[in-house]
Amino acid sequence: MRAPVGLVPAAGHGRRLQPLSGSKEMLEIGGRPVIDCLLDRMEAASCAKIRVVTRLEKEDVTRHVRSRGAEVVLARPTTVSESLLAGLEGVRGETPVLFGFPDTLWGPEDGFAQLLAALGPGVDIALGIFRAQEPARSDVVALDGERITGIEVKPDEPRSSLVWGCAATFAHVLRGVAGHAEPGRYFDSCARQGAVRGVRLEDPFVDVGTPESLRRARAASLSGEAAE
């Protein structure tokens, strides 16, 4: 298998956290920008390159990720799927692709390696599965053993607390997100065809996208509970 390419959709506005003095991806948890959790895990998976899709005005993100050796893709996507498609430009179809969200904390550090190992005949997409404290803010998965049978995107009444938080697939597969605002909706259609496997990773899965969750993440980092 080819060395993977990491994609980081970091063009969001962080409206739920405003006012902010900088980008939400640069909020510090345990003394480090939250985006470093995702970059660390992509580096641990020996990515050939890591592409961070962001907007021109997010200069703090650009400076930081370049200092980490990542490639910056400047764009103005209106959805997560558009961010992923911008990052996929020029990537060959058979290339493995990893992606996650730069405002989340999770483990283990070799999580992406576990997802890559799950890809194979009949498995086009492998999703990292976690138990979330606020599943309604994420995409809730239905599991039959290791097979994901369906995905509910930010449901009002989640049927479980299991959500997906990171993914491994191939460039030609991920390009199918075109026309879907949320990758979870595309993954749901793939799951109903039996092509998506879930890989249970370490709890907790922490999303710092709201003031309340940010406070919890910082408190957990002080007690040593957040993903390192």
N, CA, C and O of each residue as an XYZ file, in Angstrom:
912
protein
N       0.848     -1.196      0.000
C       0.000      0.000      0.000
C       0.882      1.243      0.000
O       1.899      1.292      0.692
N       0.490      2.239     -0.773
C       1.213      3.505     -0.807
C       1.195      4.197      0.555
O       0.328      3.932      1.388
N       2.167      5.089      0.769
C       2.128      5.927      1.968
C       0.901      6.826      1.895
O       0.599      7.362      0.829
N       0.191      7.003      2.997
C      -1.036      7.797      2.972
C      -0.779      9.299      2.907
O       0.314      9.782      3.201
N      -1.819     10.011      2.515
C      -1.859     11.470      2.566
C      -2.848     11.860      3.660
O      -3.956     11.325      3.716
N      -2.452     12.787      4.526
C      -3.340     13.275      5.571
C      -4.056     14.544      5.137
O      -3.432     15.451      4.586
N      -5.340     14.615      5.378
C      -6.146     15.798      5.047
C      -6.739     16.380      6.329
O      -7.336     15.668      7.137
N      -6.561     17.683      6.493
C      -7.065     18.365      7.692
C      -7.976     19.509      7.245
O      -7.474     20.514      6.741
N      -9.292     19.394      7.411
C     -10.199     20.493      7.066
C     -10.201     21.541      8.174
O     -10.828     21.350      9.216
N      -9.498     22.651      7.944
C      -9.328     23.674      8.994
C      -9.733     25.052      8.493
O      -9.070     26.048      8.784
N     -10.831     25.102      7.734
C     -11.283     26.371      7.175
C     -12.520     26.911      7.873
O     -13.126     27.873      7.400
N     -12.909     26.298      9.004
C     -14.117     26.732      9.691
C     -13.961     28.083     10.376
O     -12.852     28.593     10.535
N     -15.090     28.648     10.777
C     -15.110     29.974     11.397
C     -15.178     29.920     12.926
O     -14.975     30.941     13.582
N     -15.456     28.757     13.499
C     -15.535     28.646     14.955
C     -16.573     29.563     15.562
O     -16.333     30.154     16.615
N     -17.733     29.695     14.914
C     -18.733     30.680     15.351
C     -19.258     30.403     16.761
O     -19.590     31.333     17.496
N     -19.332     29.120     17.139
C     -19.875     28.799     18.471
C     -18.929     29.202     19.592
O     -19.331     29.259     20.754
N     -17.669     29.485     19.251
C     -16.684     29.841     20.273
C     -16.362     31.333     20.301
O     -15.570     31.780     21.130
N     -16.957     32.088     19.422
C     -16.626     33.514     19.363
C     -17.090     34.234     20.628
O     -18.074     33.820     21.239
N     -16.383     35.330     21.042
C     -15.222     35.906     20.359
C     -13.916     35.171     20.684
O     -13.685     34.757     21.821
N     -13.073     35.020     19.663
C     -11.758     34.420     19.813
C     -10.708     35.392     19.300
O     -10.972     36.178     18.390
N      -9.529     35.336     19.878
C      -8.438     36.192     19.412
C      -7.687     35.569     18.243
O      -6.861     36.228     17.611
N      -7.970     34.305     17.955
C      -7.323     33.603     16.850
C      -8.220     32.480     16.367
O      -9.424     32.486     16.622
N      -7.640     31.525     15.675
C      -8.404     30.402     15.131
C      -8.656     29.345     16.202
O      -7.832     29.148     17.096
N      -9.800     28.664     16.107
C     -10.130     27.661     17.134
C      -9.148     26.498     17.103
O      -8.920     25.856     18.128
N      -8.561     26.216     15.937
C      -7.594     25.121     15.846
C      -6.335     25.385     16.658
O      -5.568     24.467     16.951
N      -6.128     26.653     17.019
C      -4.934     27.036     17.770
C      -5.206     27.188     19.266
O      -4.313     27.568     20.022
N      -6.425     26.895     19.692
C      -6.722     26.925     21.129
C      -5.837     25.912     21.850
O      -5.678     24.780     21.393
N      -5.273     26.319     22.958
C      -4.337     25.440     23.655
C      -5.055     24.520     24.649
O      -5.887     24.950     25.448
N      -4.695     23.244     24.561
C      -5.135     22.229     25.516
C      -3.861     21.577     26.043
O      -3.092     21.002     25.273
N      -3.637     21.664     27.333
C      -2.425     21.090     27.889
C      -1.163     21.744     27.366
O      -0.116     21.102     27.282
N      -1.256     23.035     27.009
C      -0.079     23.768     26.562
C       0.247     23.641     25.087
O       1.277     24.150     24.644
N      -0.608     22.970     24.305
C      -0.351     22.809     22.869
C      -1.617     23.140     22.083
O      -2.721     22.951     22.593
N      -1.476     23.635     20.840
C      -2.654     23.862     20.004
C      -3.417     22.556     19.793
O      -2.805     21.504     19.606
N      -4.727     22.616     19.820
C      -5.537     21.411     19.693
C      -5.273     20.698     18.371
O      -5.377     19.473     18.318
N      -4.938     21.415     17.311
C      -4.680     20.793     16.010
C      -3.506     19.827     16.066
O      -3.405     18.928     15.231
N      -2.613     20.001     17.046
C      -1.438     19.136     17.149
C      -1.812     17.688     17.413
O      -1.078     16.784     17.016
N      -2.934     17.449     18.072
C      -3.368     16.066     18.315
C      -3.516     15.336     16.985
O      -3.014     14.223     16.827
N      -4.199     15.955     16.034
C      -4.422     15.329     14.730
C      -3.121     15.221     13.941
O      -2.847     14.186     13.334
N      -2.317     16.285     13.946
C      -1.049     16.249     13.219
C      -0.134     15.164     13.768
O       0.519     14.459     12.998
N      -0.078     15.020     15.085
C       0.752     13.979     15.697
C       0.341     12.597     15.206
O       1.196     11.769     14.890
N      -0.952     12.345     15.140
C      -1.432     11.030     14.750
C      -1.224     10.760     13.272
O      -1.016      9.614     12.875
N      -1.276     11.796     12.455
C      -0.966     11.616     11.030
C       0.521     11.352     10.822
O       0.901     10.531      9.987
N       1.360     12.049     11.582
C       2.792     11.790     11.496
C       3.113     10.364     11.953
O       3.962      9.698     11.361
N       2.442      9.901     12.994
C       2.673      8.542     13.487
C       2.283      7.493     12.453
O       2.798      6.376     12.483
N       1.375      7.841     11.534
C       0.948      6.933     10.467
C       1.844      7.033      9.239
O       1.540      6.446      8.200
N       2.961      7.782      9.349
C       3.951      7.915      8.258
C       3.334      8.459      6.983
O       3.569      7.936      5.894
N       2.536      9.522      7.126
C       1.956     10.160      5.941
C       3.053     10.704      5.021
O       4.029     11.295      5.483
N       2.878     10.497      3.732
C       3.814     11.051      2.767
C       3.751     12.567      2.781
O       4.761     13.245      2.596
N       2.567     13.086      3.001
C       2.371     14.533      3.164
C       1.097     14.750      3.953
O       0.200     13.906      3.965
N       1.035     15.884      4.603
C      -0.172     16.299      5.323
C      -0.613     17.619      4.725
O       0.159     18.576      4.669
N      -1.848     17.667      4.281
C      -2.404     18.872      3.669
C      -3.452     19.473      4.593
O      -4.413     18.808      4.982
N      -3.253     20.732      4.936
C      -4.190     21.448      5.799
C      -4.929     22.471      4.950
O      -4.321     23.398      4.412
N      -6.233     22.302      4.831
C      -7.052     23.214      4.026
C      -7.573     24.306      4.944
O      -8.265     24.029      5.923
N      -7.235     25.554      4.620
C      -7.641     26.670      5.470
C      -7.822     27.921      4.634
O      -7.524     27.932      3.439
N      -8.313     28.975      5.270
C      -8.549     30.240      4.587
C      -7.358     31.182      4.755
O      -6.603     31.075      5.721
N      -7.198     32.098      3.812
C      -6.062     33.006      3.788
C      -5.919     33.784      5.090
O      -4.805     34.001      5.565
N      -7.043     34.205      5.669
C      -6.975     35.050      6.859
C      -6.601     34.280      8.133
O      -6.330     34.896      9.164
N      -6.583     32.959      8.075
C      -6.220     32.180      9.262
C      -4.699     32.014      9.303
O      -4.159     30.915      9.177
N      -4.040     33.152      9.484
C      -2.581     33.170      9.405
C      -1.932     32.378     10.527
O      -0.857     31.809     10.335
N      -2.568     32.328     11.703
C      -1.981     31.576     12.811
C      -1.938     30.084     12.499
O      -0.969     29.403     12.832
N      -2.991     29.580     11.858
C      -3.006     28.174     11.456
C      -1.928     27.917     10.415
O      -1.180     26.945     10.511
N      -1.853     28.797      9.418
C      -0.874     28.633      8.340
C       0.550     28.594      8.886
O       1.337     27.718      8.527
N       0.874     29.545      9.754
C       2.233     29.585     10.309
C       2.541     28.312     11.094
O       3.616     27.727     10.959
N       1.585     27.897     11.910
C       1.855     26.759     12.783
C       2.023     25.467     11.994
O       2.978     24.723     12.218
N       1.107     25.196     11.074
C       1.193     23.912     10.381
C       2.404     23.863      9.454
O       2.984     22.797      9.249
N       2.788     25.004      8.894
C       4.011     25.015      8.091
C       5.227     24.746      8.960
O       6.172     24.095      8.515
N       5.217     25.244     10.207
C       6.334     24.969     11.108
C       6.392     23.483     11.453
O       7.439     22.976     11.857
N       5.265     22.785     11.295
C       5.216     21.341     11.536
C       5.537     20.537     10.279
O       5.554     19.307     10.315
N       5.792     21.228      9.167
C       6.131     20.541      7.926
C       4.946     20.161      7.076
O       5.099     19.422      6.104
N       3.760     20.647      7.417
C       2.569     20.332      6.637
C       2.413     21.314      5.476
O       2.947     22.423      5.501
N       1.678     20.884      4.476
C       1.391     21.699      3.298
C       0.076     22.451      3.520
O      -0.895     21.880      4.018
N       0.051     23.719      3.152
C      -1.158     24.527      3.303
C      -1.875     24.630      1.965
O      -1.266     24.966      0.950
N      -3.174     24.338      1.968
C      -4.028     24.505      0.792
C      -5.013     25.620      1.112
O      -5.896     25.453      1.953
N      -4.863     26.756      0.441
C      -5.754     27.892      0.690
C      -7.011     27.761     -0.164
O      -6.938     27.566     -1.377
N      -8.153     27.870      0.487
C      -9.430     27.722     -0.207
C     -10.507     28.426      0.608
O     -10.259     28.899      1.717
N     -11.710     28.487      0.035
C     -12.859     29.045      0.753
C     -14.025     28.075      0.676
O     -15.071     28.396      0.111
N     -13.849     26.899      1.238
C     -14.930     25.914      1.215
C     -16.068     26.344      2.128
O     -15.854     27.008      3.142
N     -17.267     25.958      1.756
C     -18.434     26.263      2.585
C     -18.885     25.056      3.397
O     -19.744     25.184      4.269
N     -18.314     23.883      3.119
C     -18.663     22.667      3.848
C     -17.388     21.863      4.115
O     -16.344     22.118      3.515
N     -17.491     20.896      5.018
C     -16.363     19.999      5.277
C     -16.027     19.213      4.012
O     -14.852     19.016      3.702
N     -17.029     18.770      3.288
C     -16.779     18.003      2.070
C     -16.001     18.821      1.042
O     -15.111     18.296      0.373
N     -16.334     20.097      0.915
C     -15.594     20.950     -0.018
C     -14.143     21.104      0.430
O     -13.244     21.173     -0.409
N     -13.902     21.160      1.737
C     -12.528     21.213      2.244
C     -11.762     19.961      1.835
O     -10.624     20.045      1.374
N     -12.391     18.802      2.007
C     -11.734     17.546      1.661
C     -11.437     17.471      0.170
O     -10.364     17.016     -0.224
N     -12.360     17.905     -0.648
C     -12.149     17.880     -2.093
C     -11.010     18.813     -2.503
O     -10.240     18.498     -3.410
N     -10.907     19.967     -1.829
C      -9.793     20.876     -2.121
C      -8.461     20.215     -1.773
O      -7.483     20.359     -2.507
N      -8.422     19.498     -0.668
C      -7.197     18.821     -0.269
C      -6.840     17.647     -1.155
O      -5.677     17.251     -1.220
N      -7.827     17.084     -1.841
C      -7.602     15.920     -2.697
C      -7.066     16.278     -4.079
O      -6.692     15.385     -4.840
N      -7.021     17.557     -4.417
C      -6.584     17.942     -5.761
C      -5.181     17.410     -6.031
O      -4.252     17.643     -5.257
N      -5.047     16.689     -7.147
C      -3.752     16.161     -7.541
C      -3.356     14.862     -6.880
O      -2.303     14.315     -7.208
N      -4.161     14.338     -5.952
C      -3.848     13.079     -5.276
C      -4.369     11.920     -6.131
O      -5.535     11.910     -6.528
N      -3.508     10.956     -6.407
C      -3.902      9.826     -7.250
C      -4.973      8.990     -6.569
O      -4.989      8.855     -5.346
N      -5.869      8.430     -7.379
C      -7.048      7.750     -6.859
C      -6.778      6.608     -5.914
O      -7.537      6.399     -4.967
N      -5.690      5.847     -6.152
C      -5.419      4.680     -5.323
C      -4.680      5.010     -4.028
O      -4.399      4.117     -3.229
N      -4.363      6.298     -3.815
C      -3.620      6.706     -2.625
C      -4.494      6.601     -1.373
O      -5.618      7.101     -1.371
N      -4.003      5.964     -0.314
C      -4.745      5.972      0.948
C      -4.804      7.396      1.505
O      -3.839      8.154      1.415
N      -5.937      7.734      2.072
C      -6.154      9.081      2.612
C      -6.659      8.958      4.043
O      -7.541      8.152      4.339
N      -6.088      9.769      4.923
C      -6.513      9.843      6.314
C      -7.092     11.220      6.580
O      -6.572     12.216      6.078
N      -8.144     11.291      7.349
C      -8.592     12.614      7.778
C      -9.302     12.531      9.121
O      -9.836     11.498      9.524
N      -9.277     13.674      9.787
C      -9.958     13.841     11.065
C     -10.275     15.315     11.226
O     -10.209     16.083     10.266
N     -10.616     15.703     12.435
C     -11.063     17.073     12.673
C     -10.101     17.774     13.615
O      -9.750     17.226     14.660
N      -9.666     18.990     13.258
C      -8.590     19.657     14.007
C      -9.018     20.297     15.314
O      -8.218     20.968     15.965
N     -10.271     20.099     15.709
C     -10.730     20.614     17.007
C     -11.147     19.465     17.915
O     -11.992     19.635     18.795
N     -10.544     18.284     17.696
C     -10.862     17.120     18.510
C      -9.603     16.514     19.122
O      -8.498     16.654     18.598
N      -9.807     15.838     20.248
C      -8.736     15.124     20.938
C      -9.154     13.668     21.086
O     -10.274     13.377     21.506
N      -8.253     12.753     20.739
C      -8.574     11.331     20.833
C      -7.301     10.512     20.806
O      -6.227     11.021     20.483
N      -7.423      9.265     21.142
C      -6.302      8.343     21.123
C      -6.749      7.002     20.565
O      -7.938      6.777     20.339
N      -5.773      6.101     20.341
C      -4.351      6.240     20.666
C      -3.594      6.922     19.535
O      -4.164      7.232     18.489
N      -2.298      7.153     19.758
C      -1.507      7.839     18.744
C      -1.400      7.021     17.470
O      -1.235      7.593     16.392
N      -1.488      5.699     17.559
C      -1.404      4.872     16.349
C      -2.791      4.549     15.785
O      -2.955      3.573     15.052
N      -3.791      5.373     16.130
C      -5.152      5.118     15.670
C      -5.283      5.040     14.161
O      -5.987      4.171     13.645
N      -4.610      5.943     13.439
C      -4.716      5.914     11.977
C      -4.092      4.648     11.401
O      -4.586      4.107     10.411
N      -3.005      4.170     12.015
C      -2.398      2.913     11.558
C      -3.391      1.766     11.690
O      -3.441      0.882     10.834
N      -4.185      1.777     12.763
C      -5.199      0.739     12.944
C      -6.274      0.833     11.867
O      -6.766     -0.189     11.389
N      -6.641      2.055     11.485
C      -7.640      2.216     10.424
C      -7.104      1.734      9.087
O      -7.816      1.068      8.336
N      -5.852      2.065      8.783
C      -5.255      1.612      7.521
C      -5.236      0.090      7.446
O      -5.488     -0.492      6.391
N      -4.935     -0.548      8.574
C      -4.874     -2.008      8.600
C      -6.243     -2.641      8.362
O      -6.327     -3.794      7.940
N      -7.313     -1.894      8.630
C      -8.668     -2.427      8.457
C      -9.141     -2.361      7.010
O     -10.101     -3.041      6.648
N      -8.483     -1.553      6.173
C      -8.866     -1.470      4.768
C      -8.467     -2.759      4.054
O      -7.452     -3.374      4.380
N      -9.274     -3.154      3.084
C      -8.955     -4.376      2.348
C     -10.117     -4.771      1.461
O     -11.021     -3.967      1.232
N     -10.110     -5.980      0.964
C     -11.205     -6.417      0.082
C     -12.571     -6.236      0.743
O     -12.825     -6.755      1.830
N     -13.429     -5.502      0.075
C     -14.772     -5.264      0.598
C     -14.865     -4.172      1.627
O     -15.966     -3.837      2.063
N     -13.735     -3.596      2.039
C     -13.729     -2.499      3.020
C     -13.063     -1.290      2.380
O     -11.837     -1.216      2.306
N     -13.870     -0.350      1.920
C     -13.363      0.856      1.265
C     -13.093      1.982      2.248
O     -12.301      2.882      1.967
N     -13.750      1.934      3.402
C     -13.665      3.014      4.382
C     -13.562      2.387      5.770
O     -14.322      1.479      6.106
N     -12.616      2.878      6.575
C     -12.521      2.463      7.975
C     -12.667      3.709      8.838
O     -11.973      4.703      8.627
N     -13.562      3.653      9.800
C     -13.841      4.789     10.661
C     -13.438      4.484     12.096
O     -13.720      3.403     12.612
N     -12.775      5.446     12.740
C     -12.445      5.332     14.147
C     -13.675      5.608     14.984
O     -14.307      6.655     14.842
N     -14.020      4.666     15.864
C     -15.255      4.746     16.660
C     -14.910      5.048     18.111
O     -13.993      4.460     18.684
N     -15.659      5.974     18.691
C     -15.449      6.410     20.068
C     -16.795      6.543     20.768
O     -17.841      6.647     20.127
N     -16.747      6.538     22.101
C     -17.945      6.869     22.879
C     -17.862      8.348     23.237
O     -16.900      8.778     23.873
N     -18.863      9.129     22.832
C     -18.843     10.576     23.000
C     -19.761     11.013     24.132
O     -20.792     10.392     24.389
N     -19.364     12.103     24.811
C     -20.202     12.662     25.870
C     -21.408     13.386     25.294
O     -22.467     13.426     25.920
N     -21.254     13.960     24.104
C     -22.340     14.700     23.462
C     -22.550     14.152     22.047
O     -22.203     14.826     21.076
N     -23.108     12.952     21.909
C     -23.229     12.345     20.582
C     -24.087     13.143     19.609
O     -23.920     13.008     18.397
N     -25.001     13.968     20.107
C     -25.852     14.749     19.210
C     -25.058     15.769     18.394
O     -25.545     16.267     17.379
N     -23.826     16.084     18.839
C     -22.999     17.026     18.099
C     -22.103     16.325     17.084
O     -21.324     16.975     16.388
N     -22.212     15.001     16.998
C     -21.358     14.215     16.109
C     -22.221     13.314     15.230
O     -23.443     13.464     15.188
N     -21.581     12.379     14.526
C     -22.282     11.426     13.684
C     -22.338     10.089     14.409
O     -21.305      9.469     14.664
N     -23.527      9.654     14.735
C     -23.732      8.432     15.519
C     -23.766      7.228     14.585
O     -24.422      7.251     13.543
N     -23.047      6.171     14.978
C     -22.946      4.990     14.123
C     -23.754      3.828     14.699
O     -23.906      3.692     15.912
N     -24.269      2.992     13.785
C     -24.895      1.725     14.142
C     -23.943      0.618     13.717
O     -23.474      0.602     12.579
N     -23.655     -0.310     14.628
C     -22.669     -1.353     14.388
C     -23.306     -2.729     14.403
O     -24.217     -3.002     15.185
N     -22.808     -3.595     13.523
C     -23.116     -5.021     13.560
C     -21.760     -5.721     13.574
O     -21.175     -5.991     12.526
N     -21.272     -6.011     14.780
C     -19.893     -6.486     14.888
C     -18.942     -5.355     14.527
O     -18.990     -4.282     15.128
N     -18.084     -5.594     13.552
C     -17.176     -4.544     13.090
C     -17.749     -3.755     11.927
O     -17.188     -2.730     11.540
N     -18.851     -4.214     11.367
C     -19.426     -3.541     10.202
C     -20.348     -2.410     10.638
O     -21.214     -2.590     11.495
N     -20.150     -1.251     10.038
C     -21.047     -0.126     10.280
C     -22.228     -0.251      9.327
O     -22.045     -0.328      8.112
N     -23.430     -0.272      9.874
C     -24.624     -0.472      9.048
C     -25.351      0.822      8.728
O     -26.189      0.857      7.827
N     -25.036      1.898      9.465
C     -25.683      3.174      9.197
C     -25.071      4.269     10.043
O     -24.447      4.001     11.069
N     -25.253      5.509      9.606
C     -24.718      6.675     10.301
C     -25.791      7.752     10.339
O     -26.377      8.091      9.311
N     -26.046      8.290     11.530
C     -26.963      9.412     11.705
C     -26.130     10.678     11.913
O     -25.323     10.747     12.840
N     -26.322     11.659     11.070
C     -25.541     12.892     11.145
C     -26.186     13.861     12.133
O     -27.282     14.372     11.904
N     -25.477     14.100     13.238
C     -25.929     15.039     14.282
C     -27.423     14.864     14.589
O     -28.205     15.799     14.420
N     -27.812     13.689     15.033
C     -29.241     13.431     15.298
C     -29.735     14.168     16.537
O     -28.990     14.352     17.500
N     -30.999     14.588     16.503
C     -31.601     15.249     17.664
C     -31.720     14.290     18.844
O     -31.541     14.688     19.994
N     -32.020     13.032     18.556
C     -32.163     12.019     19.601
C     -31.271     10.826     19.250
O     -31.734      9.865     18.635
N     -29.998     10.884     19.637
C     -29.060      9.804     19.288
C     -29.527      8.454     19.843
O     -30.041      8.367     20.958
N     -29.338      7.417     19.046
C     -29.719      6.072     19.476
C     -28.628      5.425     20.321
O     -28.881      4.443     21.019
N     -27.422      5.971     20.260
C     -26.335      5.472     21.095
C     -25.338      6.596     21.291
O     -25.520      7.692     20.762
N     -24.282      6.328     22.053
C     -23.229      7.323     22.266
C     -21.993      7.030     21.428
O     -20.960      7.672     21.613
N     -22.080      6.066     20.503
C     -20.940      5.738     19.654
C     -20.931      6.622     18.412
O     -21.924      6.704     17.689
N     -19.809      7.278     18.176
C     -19.672      8.188     17.044
C     -18.378      7.859     16.302
O     -17.486      7.207     16.847
N     -18.289      8.316     15.056
C     -17.011      8.206     14.347
C     -16.303      9.558     14.435
O     -16.942     10.610     14.429
N     -14.946      9.511     14.520
C     -14.208     10.761     14.673
C     -13.001     10.899     13.783
O     -12.371     11.957     13.767
N     -12.652      9.851     13.030
C     -11.526      9.923     12.094
C     -11.729      8.821     11.065
O     -12.523      7.905     11.276
N     -11.004      8.912      9.944
C     -11.286      7.995      8.839
C     -10.042      7.678      8.036
O      -9.105      8.472      7.954
N     -10.061      6.482      7.440
C      -9.079      6.084      6.438
C      -9.834      5.525      5.247
O     -10.767      4.738      5.405
N      -9.425      5.935      4.050
C     -10.069      5.447      2.837
C      -9.084      5.640      1.687
O      -7.877      5.724      1.913
N      -9.579      5.711      0.484
C      -8.731      5.956     -0.680
C      -9.231      7.212     -1.381
O     -10.408      7.558     -1.287
N      -8.322      7.897     -2.089
C      -8.687      9.176     -2.712
C      -9.884      9.025     -3.643
O     -10.776      9.874     -3.642
N      -9.916      7.958     -4.438
C     -11.021      7.818     -5.398
C     -12.340      7.567     -4.678
O     -13.401      7.931     -5.186
N     -12.284      6.949     -3.498
C     -13.502      6.731     -2.714
C     -13.954      8.037     -2.076
O     -15.135      8.379     -2.125
N     -13.014      8.767     -1.475
C     -13.381      9.996     -0.762
C     -13.923     11.060     -1.705
O     -14.689     11.925     -1.281
N     -13.543     11.013     -2.964
C     -14.097     11.998     -3.911
C     -15.606     11.855     -4.056
O     -16.261     12.740     -4.605
N     -16.155     10.764     -3.576
C     -17.601     10.595     -3.595
C     -18.342     11.534     -2.672
O     -19.570     11.607     -2.736
N     -17.627     12.273     -1.795
C     -18.316     13.234     -0.926
C     -18.899     14.398     -1.718
O     -19.720     15.148     -1.190
N     -18.491     14.565     -2.973
C     -19.032     15.647     -3.805
C     -20.556     15.544     -3.830
O     -21.113     14.483     -4.110
N     -21.209     16.647     -3.537
C     -22.669     16.658     -3.495
C     -23.245     16.364     -2.125
O     -24.458     16.440     -1.931
N     -22.381     16.026     -1.167
C     -22.809     15.795      0.215
C     -22.146     16.851      1.092
O     -20.918     16.913      1.147
N     -22.920     17.673      1.773
C     -22.332     18.717      2.615
C     -21.505     18.112      3.738
O     -20.473     18.665      4.119
N     -21.953     16.976      4.273
C     -21.275     16.306      5.372
C     -20.736     14.962      4.904
O     -21.477     14.191      4.295
N     -19.463     14.656      5.171
C     -18.954     13.335      4.774
C     -19.723     12.202      5.413
O     -19.805     11.116      4.840
N     -20.301     12.432      6.609
C     -21.075     11.386      7.263
C     -22.252     10.904      6.431
O     -22.602      9.725      6.487
N     -22.861     11.781      5.672
C     -24.001     11.369      4.835
C     -23.526     10.454      3.704
O     -24.198      9.482      3.359
N     -22.378     10.770      3.140
C     -21.801      9.913      2.115
C     -21.398      8.566      2.717
O     -21.657      7.515      2.130
N     -20.762      8.604      3.891
C     -20.352      7.361      4.532
C     -21.565      6.498      4.881
O     -21.485      5.270      4.848
N     -22.674      7.131      5.212
C     -23.898      6.374      5.499
C     -24.335      5.580      4.274
O     -24.702      4.410      4.383
N     -24.295      6.223      3.104
C     -24.687      5.511      1.883
C     -23.730      4.359      1.593
O     -24.158      3.302      1.130
N     -22.434      4.554      1.862
C     -21.454      3.481      1.666
C     -21.677      2.358      2.677
O     -21.537      1.181      2.347
N     -22.028      2.730      3.918
C     -22.257      1.727      4.957
C     -23.432      0.823      4.591
O     -23.402     -0.375      4.873
N     -24.443      1.376      3.977
C     -25.619      0.581      3.616
C     -25.306     -0.409      2.501
O     -26.085     -1.323      2.231
N     -24.150     -0.217      1.852
C     -23.686     -1.180      0.851
C     -22.668     -2.154      1.437
O     -22.126     -2.997      0.721
N     -22.408     -2.037      2.746
C     -21.526     -2.975      3.429
C     -20.052     -2.698      3.277
O     -19.238     -3.596      3.496
N     -19.666     -1.454      2.899
C     -18.267     -1.167      2.580
C     -17.513     -0.432      3.683
O     -16.370     -0.020      3.479
N     -18.145     -0.260      4.864
C     -17.531      0.557      5.919
C     -17.320     -0.284      7.177
O     -18.243     -0.934      7.669
N     -16.099     -0.258      7.681
C     -15.774     -0.982      8.917
C     -15.497      0.007     10.033
O     -14.899      1.060      9.809
N     -15.932     -0.336     11.230
C     -15.640      0.478     12.404
C     -14.497     -0.118     13.203
O     -14.433     -1.332     13.401
N     -13.600      0.731     13.658
C     -12.473      0.305     14.487
C     -12.596      1.053     15.807
O     -12.505      2.280     15.846
N     -12.801      0.315     16.873
C     -12.991      0.940     18.191
C     -11.656      1.453     18.710
O     -10.710      0.685     18.880
N     -11.586      2.761     18.961
C     -10.376      3.389     19.477
C     -10.617      3.830     20.919
O     -11.634      3.488     21.523
N      -9.667      4.594     21.462
C      -9.715      4.902     22.894
C     -10.651      6.069     23.215
O     -10.666      7.080     22.513
N     -11.420      5.915     24.273
C     -12.176      7.032     24.824
C     -11.253      7.798     25.780
O     -10.305      7.197     26.285
N     -11.471      9.065     26.051
C     -12.607      9.848     25.557
C     -12.322     10.461     24.186
O     -11.168     10.640     23.795
N     -13.399     10.778     23.466
C     -13.334     11.576     22.246
C     -13.826     12.961     22.627
O     -14.980     13.122     23.026
N     -12.966     13.959     22.508
C     -13.278     15.304     22.996
C     -13.328     16.279     21.821
O     -12.351     16.429     21.087
N     -14.456     16.928     21.653
C     -14.647     17.956     20.627
C     -14.696     19.299     21.352
O     -15.553     19.517     22.208
N     -13.770     20.201     21.005
C     -13.694     21.477     21.726
C     -14.457     22.594     21.009
O     -14.117     23.769     21.151
N     -15.484     22.229     20.244
C     -16.170     23.204     19.406
C     -17.145     24.136     20.103
O     -17.677     25.044     19.465
N     -17.398     23.941     21.401
C     -18.278     24.846     22.142
C     -17.556     25.306     23.408
O     -16.623     24.642     23.860
N     -17.977     26.433     23.984
C     -17.324     26.890     25.217
C     -17.359     25.844     26.325
O     -16.380     25.680     27.052
N     -18.485     25.132     26.459
C     -18.598     24.138     27.527
C     -17.631     22.984     27.309
O     -16.964     22.549     28.247
N     -17.547     22.482     26.070
C     -16.655     21.358     25.808
C     -15.196     21.783     25.899
O     -14.341     20.987     26.288
N     -14.902     23.032     25.544
C     -13.533     23.538     25.681
C     -13.126     23.575     27.148
O     -12.010     23.188     27.498
N     -14.031     24.040     28.004
C     -13.729     24.070     29.439
C     -13.489     22.669     29.976
O     -12.582     22.453     30.780
N     -14.308     21.712     29.528
C     -14.128     20.327     29.989
C     -12.795     19.757     29.511
O     -12.107     19.054     30.250
N     -12.437     20.074     28.251
C     -11.182     19.551     27.714
C      -9.991     20.103     28.479
O      -9.040     19.375     28.763
N     -10.040     21.388     28.814
C      -8.930     21.981     29.560
C      -8.868     21.412     30.978
O      -7.784     21.181     31.514
N     -10.020     21.194     31.570
C     -10.032     20.600     32.900
C      -9.494     19.177     32.861
O      -8.755     18.763     33.755
N      -9.872     18.412     31.802
C      -9.393     17.047     31.681
C      -7.888     17.004     31.448
O      -7.208     16.104     31.942
N      -7.359     17.978     30.693
C      -5.913     17.993     30.446
C      -5.147     18.240     31.738
O      -4.052     17.713     31.932
N      -5.730     19.040     32.615
C      -5.073     19.297     33.897
C      -5.051     18.051     34.774
O      -4.150     17.868     35.593
N      -6.065     17.188     34.589
C      -6.129     15.969     35.405
C      -5.490     14.782     34.698
O      -5.441     13.676     35.236
N      -4.991     15.030     33.458
C      -4.312     13.976     32.728
C      -5.231     13.027     31.996
O      -4.804     11.942     31.602
N      -6.517     13.414     31.797
C      -7.464     12.499     31.180
C      -7.583     12.705     29.680
O      -8.022     11.791     28.981
N      -7.208     13.873     29.151
C      -7.372     14.124     27.734
C      -6.335     13.348     26.945
O      -5.297     12.963     27.483
N      -6.621     13.112     25.633
C      -5.677     12.410     24.779
C      -4.371     13.173     24.705
O      -4.361     14.395     24.561
N      -3.295     12.461     24.803
C      -1.976     13.107     24.794
C      -1.370     12.994     23.418
O      -0.259     13.472     23.192
